[in-house]
């Protein structure tokens, strides 16, 4: 599952006509190409892509993406992509949670080792987050803290980096048993405030008493592509995957 509905305004002019997930990072290879390539490498071939802003650009490339990566794409449309944040966007794909899903953000460039780490983890949790516990953190990152037993305690950007265990990198394993609880928490989150992130839905689950596990990804090169500096970094590392 790929979240690819956002407008990516800080990446203009690339995103004047393209969603962020279709911005090239290695020749003609886009962020979405890397995500689909990683899924195929771990034999995940039925892929849901949540689209919204410039959705037609993804539709126009759907057949080519399927052929190139050996996957089957289902596009789910977020009709509020330019108004609301991604808690609502992920909720739009809630019917697919029942099958279990490996979710990645459509603006994150990372190697396939992240998917492999999540899929092979033995942490007994129905939701498992990929976390970078090596990187030096600043204010912008989606930071996490852990409880005494090693499960998620807090997840927010609004945290002193010195207090954080690490950064959630935008990749989650969602097992089928979590589907109804996650859908309900996401709905409660966007109805409370449509500007909230889907990670606020995870925080809601924790408040409700659910355990969310974490899987450290080790020392790898990855980047969340929010702006032109991030894009330059992505282009410097994607060619080595």
N, C-alpha and C positions, 0 to 999 in steps of 0.2 A: 504494500500500500504506500502510495506516494502523495504527500500533500503538495499540490502544485497550483494552488488557486490565487496566490498573492500577486500584487501588482509590481513589487520590487522597484518602487519609485527612485530609490537611491542609485539604481543601476542604469538610469537613463543616459544615453539614448537607446541602449540595447533593449530596454523594456518598454519602449514606446509602442511596439507592436508584438512583443513576445512576453510570455510569463517568465519569471526568473529561472524556472527549471529548464528552459530552452536556450539559455545563454551559453554560447560555446566556451569551453575551458581547455580544450586540447584539439587544435585544428577545428574540424567540424563537430567534434564530440561535445555534447552538451552535458549539463548536470544530470538531466533525466536519463541520458544514455548511460552514464556511469551507474546510476541507481539500478536501471534495468539489467545492465551487464552483471552487476553484483548479485542480483536476484537469480538470474539464470545460472550463474556459477555455483549457487547453492541449491539449484533445482527448484526454485520458487518461480513458477511460470505463469500462474494466474495472478495478474496484477491489477489492482484498483488504483486509478489515478484520480484524485479530487481536483477538478479544474474549476476555473471561475474567470479571472481576468485573462483576456486574450485566449479564451478556451478554444477558439477556432483554429489557432496555430497548432495546438496539440492534436485536434481532430484531423487536421490536414496531414499530419505526419504519422497518424496512428498505424496505418498499414505498413509503412516503412519501418517504424520502430518494432512492430511485432515480427516482421520478417528478419530484421537485422539481429535481434536478440533472442529469437525463438520463444517469445512470450505471447500471452493473450491479454489484451488490455480491456478493462471495463472503465469507462469514464463516468464519473459521478459529478454532477454540476452543483456548485455552490452559487446560489443566486444572490448572495449578499457579500461576495468576495471583496468588493471594493468599499464596503461599508463596515463590515464586522471583522473580528479577528478569528484566529484559527480554531478556537474551541468549537465554534459553530461549524467550521469547515470539516473538522474531523467527525463531528456528530452527523453530518450529512451522509457519511458512509457507514453508519452504525449497523445496517443490516448485514454487512460483511464481517463484522467482528465475530459472529457466531461460528465462523469457520476457522477462527484464529487468524492472526495477521502479523507480519513483520512490517512495521511502519517506519518510513524514513521521511524526513523533511526534504522538499524539493529544492532546497537551497544549500544543501550540505554535500560537500565533496569529501568522500572518505574511501579507503580501500575495502575490499571484500572481507578482510579480517574482522571488521565490525559485525557484519551479518553472521559470520562463523562463530564469533564469540557469543552472541546472543543465542544462536541455535544450539550450541553445545553446552551452554551453562547448566550446571546442576542446582542452581539456587531454586528452592521450592517456592516459587511465587507465580501467580497467574499473570502478572505484569512485570516485565523486566526492562530496565532502562540501561542503555549504554552510556557509561560515564568516563570522562577523561579525568583521572586523579593525578595527572602529571603536570599539566599545563599551569602556568602562572595566570591567575585570574584577575579580571578587572570588573568594572561596573556593568558592562553590557551583557556578559555571559549569563546563561540560565543555570544558576548555581544550585547545588543540593547539599543538604546535611543528612547525616544518618542517625538512626536511633542506636541505643546501646547494643541491640541485637543485629545491627548491620542492615536494616531496612530503611527505606526512605522516611525521613522525618519532615523535611521542608524542601520545596523546590520553587525558586523565585529568582528573578533578576535583582530584586530589592533586598539584597543581603550584603553585608560586609564580606568582601572576598576572603578576608583572613579567617572567617568563621566556617567557610565552605569546605566540604570534603572534595568536591570536584565540580566539573561542568557536565550537564546533560548535553549530549551531542546531537540530539534530534533523531534517535533511532530507538525503537521500542518493540519488544516482543510481546504481543497480546495473545494470551492463550484463550481458547473458547470459553472457559469457565468465568472469565472476567467480562464477557461481552455485555451482559445486561447491566451489570454494576457500572461499567465504564460509560455506556450510553446514557444512563440515568444521571451520572455525575457530570458529564459534559453538558447535558441539557440544563441541569440546575445552574451550571456555571455561566453559559451564554445568556440564559434568561435573567440571571442576576446582573450581568453586565456584558453586553455583546463585544466589548473591546478586550475581553480576557483571552488568554492563551489556553490551548488544550492542556498545557502543563498545570494550569490552575484547576483543571478537572482532575488531574492526578492528586493535587493537594486536597481537593474535596474528598477523594476516595480515602486518603490517609485520615482525614478528620472523621470520616465515617467508620474507621476501624479496620480498613483493608490494608494488607501488607503489600508493598511494592518493592521488588528487589532491584539491585543494581549489579551491573557487570562491568568491571574496569576493562578498558580497551587496550591498556598498555601504551607504550610510547610509539605513536604512529603520526604520520603527517595527514592532517585533515583540516578543513576550514568551513565555516558557515559563511556563505557569500551574501553579505548585506550591502556592500558598497564597492567602489572601484579598487580600493586597496585590497579588499578581500578577493576580488576577482583576479587581481594580479598574482596573489599568493596561490589561488586555485590553479592558475595556469602554470605556475612553477612546479606544482606537485602532481597534478593529474597525469602528466606525461610519464610519470614513473610508475604508475599503477599497472 
